[in-house]
């Protein structure tokens, strides 16, 4: 156990030194929020991979794979579809060149949309950060053979991530992602065949795992398997298409061309990593199926257990380092992002538009600590990373993404329609989620993994209301004036 822990500590210390050096380059608001708009295509590729590949893949996605088998591919497939769609908007996003998605929402839908969108984003992203902390606690617990509790591990993880982000903002985040991304790709590719062989191969998997693990829609995973699988697909797709962390990376690129090229390679890297993590989780489940069934092993730790017991020590250390890397990278990205909203969408917009650069940087670091503390509190009280990740994906994807994509791609979308879409998507998600908590015996089928009312994934009613009202109200209200569109559609200047 000890040598695993020593290597992981050494890796984190190296990252800390690296962050400290990079923090010396943070001199302005641009440096803190968008890395001085200086990221090369190479750095962009790895920081995009690391931003998306987090505990949602290594912990929640692995838990889903261990419990449901190959049908769990529906969850990452939504992200792949989202990346392909966002490819066509990456250049435009970089050309617009602001700081947050609130900048886009305000241009099309006014300040109300900016504010409410920021609120929905903060709720979603603090939730995402909370389960990165929780996942880090689980990793530390497994590495130390239980010597450090999950709660204490969660606190340690929170301290590391908050420190890293507060030191250097986007400058530290993006350049930390470069070595992290290399380790993630290398570890996953090397570990996959070793776990497959250790588990006994395909025939052993068929003999040990339930038949439902090999179906496109696992019949044991929720009351309505088809709706559940497609629900995961839609939740991840809509989150990715609108997630502010990605837009901040596009804003940080040197040129629009670099941003667009990076998305192509990001697609390949993400497909590779998410697919092999699911393969690792499924074949590790073959090895540990009795422990998963009797409840003595948390299926969320399945990839970590594979790293400890199913591969050689060198690859095991790499895989555990990769798990640490995804938690640190994703936690950093999603902690920085909502603090950028606080500074840009609230402080600069309503309180102090002419704030000095130094004051902005210091104040943002204060909010990094505050949001980190809130996320830690939530992380210490989480029950399921899978459930919380799905909720965070849903509220963001339903509240923000439809209006955001329409702002970038649909000229007919009107101000009132965008505002109603954002508010309704958030309220429907929250109302249904809360009702499931308040009346679980009435509304939630036994064994439902996400606590969805009536077993229907939240993403369906939330998206139907959000998109439906966006379209309906747009056609019921006068079209936007040309001057409201030219900032996002510069080609209209010549019309």
N, C-alpha and C positions, 0 to 999 in steps of 0.2 A: 504494500500500500504506500509506504513512505516515498519510494522513488517516483511514483506517479505524482504525488503531491508536490515533491520538490521541483520536478520539471515544470509543473503548471505554475507554481509560484515564481520560478525563474522567468517563465514566459510573460507573466503579468508584469513583473518588474521591468523587463525589457520594454514592454509597451508603455509603462509609466514614464521611463526615461525618454522614450521617443516622443511621447505627448508633451513632456516638459520642454523639450527642445523646440517642438513645433509651436508651443504656446508663446514663445518669444516673438513669433512672427505676427501675432494678433495685435494690430495697431488701430483697426477701424471697425465700424459696423459691418462693412462688406467682408472683412476677414472673419469676423465672428459668425456671421449668418450664411455667407456663400463663398467662403475661402478666397475672397478677393477675385472671384470669377476667373480663377487661374488653373482649374483642373484639366490635365491632359486626358486624352481618350483612354490611355492605359489606366490611370487612376480612376477615371469615371467608371470603367467596366467593373473593377473590383469593389468600388464603394457601392455601386448599384446592387451587385450580388449580395454583399454583406448587409445592406439595408433591408433587403427582402428576406434573406435566409436567416431566420432567427430561431428562437425557441418554438415559434409556430411550426417550424419544420422539424427540428431535432427533438422536441419534447411533445407538443400537441400533435403534429403530423405523425410522429413515430407511435404515439399512444393510439391514434386512430388506426394506423396500419396494423399494430399488434392485435387490436380488438376486432377489426373489420376486414383485414386482408387487402386484396388487390383493389377492392372498390374504393379504398382510401386515395387512389390516384386522382379521383374527381376533385379533391381539395386543391392540390397544386396545379392541376390542369386549368383551373380557373385563372390562376396567376399567369400561366403561359399565354392563354388567350388575351388577357389584359395587356401583357407586354407587347404582343403583336399589334394590338389596336393603338397603344400609346406611341408606338414607333412613328406613326404618321403625324403625331402632334409634337414630338420632342423638339424639332427645329423651331416651331412657332413659340413654344414655351420659352426656349432660350432667347429668342429674339425679343420677346416681351420683357424679359430680363428684370424681374422685380425680386421680392423676397419670400412672399407667402402666397398661398392660393387665395387668401383674402384680397390681395391686390387684383386678381382676376375677377373675383366675385363682385367687388365694388365697382369696377369698370362697367360691368354688365347689369348688375342688379341693385347697386346702391350700398350705402353704409350699413343698413340693417342686415343685409345678406352677409356682409363682411363680418359683422359682430356675431350673428347667430351661427354662421359657419365656423368661426373661431371657437365658440363655446362647444359645439359638437365635436370639433377636432380635439380640443383639450380633454374632454371626457374620454374619447376613444383612445387617444395616445397615452394618457396617464394609465389607462387600463392595460394597454400593451406593455408599457414600461413595467407595470406591477408584475406581470407574469414573466417578464425577463428576469426580474429579481428573484421570483419564485423558482424559476428554472435554474438559476445560478445556485440557489440554496440546495436544490436537489442534486446538482452536479457535485458540489462540495461534500454533501452527505455521502454520496456513493464513493467518491474518491477516497474519503477518510474512513470507509467502512463503518459509518455511523458515529465516529468519534466526535464529529461536529454535527449538530442537529440541523435539520432543514431550515428552521427559523434563524438560527445563528448564521448559517450559510447565506440565507436571504439578506440578512443585515450586512454581511461582509460584501456580497455582490453589489448591493445598493451603494455602499461607500465607495467601492472602486469605480463604478460607472459615473456617479455624481462627480467624483474627483476628476476623472478623465474629461468629462464634458465641460466642467467649470474651468479647467485649465486652458483649453484652446478652442472651444466651439467647433465650427465646421472645419477649420484648419486641422484640428487634431482628429476629428471624426474621419474625414476623408482619407487622410494619410495613414491612420491606424488600420483602416479597412484594407489597404494594399497587402501587408503581410498576412492579415487575417484571412483574406480571400484566397491567397495562395495555399495556406494551410488547410482551409476547408475543402478546396478542390482536391488536393493531394491526398488528404486523409480519407475522404469518402471513396475515391477511386481505388486506393490500395486496400481498404478494409472490406469492400464488397465481396470479392472472390474468396477471401479468407473466412468470412462469416458463412458464406454459402457452403463451403467445404466442411467447416466445423459442424454445421447443422445437419449434414448428411445429404444435402442436395435436394432436388425437386421431389423425388420419390418419398423421402422421409417427411418432407413438408406435407404432402398429400395424405400420408398415413397418420400424421399427428394432429394437424389443424382441422377444424370443422370445415365441412364442405362449403359453407357460406363464404369462407375466406377466398375462395377461388371464383366467385361470381361477380358480375359487374355491379350488382347492387346487393350487398349482404342482407339477407332476409332477417337476420337477428339484430340489425343495427337500427333501432327505432321502429315505430309502428308502420311507417310509410317509407320503405327503403329508397325508392326512386326519388321521392321528394327530398329526402335527407341528403342523398348524394349530390343531386343537382343544386340543392341549397348551399352546400359547401362550395361548389363550383362558382355559383353566382356571387357568394359573399367574398371569396378571395379575388374574383375578377373585378368586382366593383371597388373593392378596397384599393387594389393595385392601380387601377386607372385614375384614381383621384388622390392617392396618398401624397400628402404634402412633402414627406421626406424625399420622394423621388423628384418632385418638382424643384425642391431646393438644390438637388444635385444637378438638374438641368440648368438652373440659374447659375450654378457654380462652374459650368464648363467654359473653356476658353472661347469656343465658337459654336454656333448652331450645328455646324457639320459634325463637330466632335460629339455633341450630345446625341445626334441621330445615329452615328456609327456605333457609339457605345451601347445603345439599346440593342442593336443586332447581336453583339457578343454577350451582352447581359442575358438575352433570351437563351442562348446556347448554354451558358454557365448555369443558369437557374434550372433548366430542364435536367441537366446532368446531375446536379447536386440533389434536387428534390426526388428524382427517380431512384438514385442509389440509396438515399436515406430510407425510403420506403422498402426497398429490397433488403437492406440491413435489418430493419425492424421486423419484417415478416419472418425472415429466417432465424433471427434471434428469438422470436416468439416460439419457433419450433423447439429450440433448446430449453426455453424456460416456461413452456406451456403449463406444466403442472403447478408451478408457483403462481402464474397469472390466474389460473382457475381457482386456486384455494385462497387467493387474496394476499399471499405472503410477499408478492412483488408488485410494485406499482408499475403498470405498463408504460407510464410516461418515462420511466428510466430505462427502457429497453435498449436503446442505442448505447447508453452508458454502460449497461451490463455487458453488452457485446464487446465494448472496448476493454473491459476488465478481464473477461473470461473466455473470449472466443477468437482472439487474434494474438499475435506475438506482441511482446511488450513495446517494441518500437512503434508499430502501427497503432497499438492501443493508446500510447501517449499522444500520438498525432491526432487520433480520433477524439480523445478527451480534450486536447488543446483546441480542436475544431469546435467542439461543443461550447467551450469557454469563449472562443472567438465570436461565435454567432450571438451568444447572449450579450457579450460586451458591445459588439458592433451595433446590434439592433437596439439595445438599451440606450446607447449613446445617441443614435440617430433619432429615436422617438422621444427622448428627453429633450434634446436640443430643439426639436421642431415646435412644440407648443410654447416654449419660452420665446421663440421668435414671434409667434402670434401675439403673445402678451405685449411684447415691445412694439411690434409693427402695427397690429390691428387695434390695440387699445391705447398704449402709452403715447406713441407718436401721432396717432390719428385724433385722439380726443384730449389728451392732457398736455403734451409738450412737443408740438411738431418740430420745433427748432432745437431739440435736445442735443447737447454736445456729445461727440463720439465717445469720449472716455466715460462719461456718465452712463451712456447707453450700454456699453460693454459691462460695466460694474453691476448695473441694475439687472441685466440679463443673467449674470452669474448668480445673483441673489435668487431669482426665480427658478433657476436650475436646482438650487438647493431646496427651495420650497416644494416644487413639483416632485423632486426626488423623494422628499419626506412623505408626501401624499401617496405616491406610488408604493413606497415601502409599507405604509400602513395597510394599503389594499393587498399587497403581496403576502403579508403575514396572515391575512384572513381569507385567502383564496382556497377553494376546495379543488377545482379542476382547471388546469391550464387550457385544456381543449375547450371547455365551456366558455371561459372568459375570452379566449382568442376569437371564438365564433361571434360572441356578442360585440366585441370591439370592431371586428370586421363589418358586421351588419349595420351598426349605427352609423359608422363612417360611410360605408358604401351606399346606404340608402339616403342619408341626409345630404351628403356633399357631392358625391360623384355625378349623379344625373345632371344637376344644375351646372356643375363645373365643366363637364364635357360639352353640354349644350352651349355654354358661354364661349367655348373655343371653336365649336364646329357647326352650330346651328344659329344662323342670323335671325331667325324668326322668334327665338326665345325672348320673352319680355321680362321687364323688371319685376312685376308683381308675380309672374309665374315662377321665376327663380326663387323669390323669397318664400312663396308658399311651398314649393318643392322641398326646400331645405328644412323648414320648420316641420312640415308634415312627416317627412321621412324619419326625423329624430323622435318626434312625439309618438308615432305609431310603434317604433321599436321599443322605446322606454315603457310605454303603457302595457304592451304585451309582455315584456320581460318582467315588469313589476307584478303583473297579475299572476304570472306563473309562480312567483315567489310567495305571494299572499295566499293564493288558493291552489297549492300544489296537488292536493288530493282530488280536486275537481277538474283542473285544467291540464295537468301534465301526466301523460301515460307513464306507468311504472317502467323504469329502465331507460327512459329517454335520455340520451347523453348530454343534451343541451338545455333541458328543462323547457322545451318549446310548448306553448299552449296547444292543446289538442294534437300534439305531435307534428304540427305544421311548422317548418322552419320559419323564423322571424323574417328572413330576407324576402319571402314571397309577398306577404301583405305590405311590408314596408316599401318595397320597390314598386308594387302596383300603385300604391297611393302616391308616392313621390313622383314617378314618371308620368302616371296618368294625369295628375294635376298640373305638372309642368307643361304637357302638351295641350291639355284642355284650356287652361287659363291663357296660354300663349295665343291660341286662336280666338279667344274671347276678348282679348285686349288689343289695342292698336300696336302695330309693329314698331320696333325700336327706331329711333331717329338715326340717320347716317352718322352724326357726330358721336353717338354712343357706341358705334361699332368700329370706327376706324383704328382705334388703338389695338384691337385684337385682329382686325381684318384690314391691314394697311393697304391692300390692293384696292380697296374701295375709294381711296383718295383720287384715283385716276378715272373713276367711273363718272 
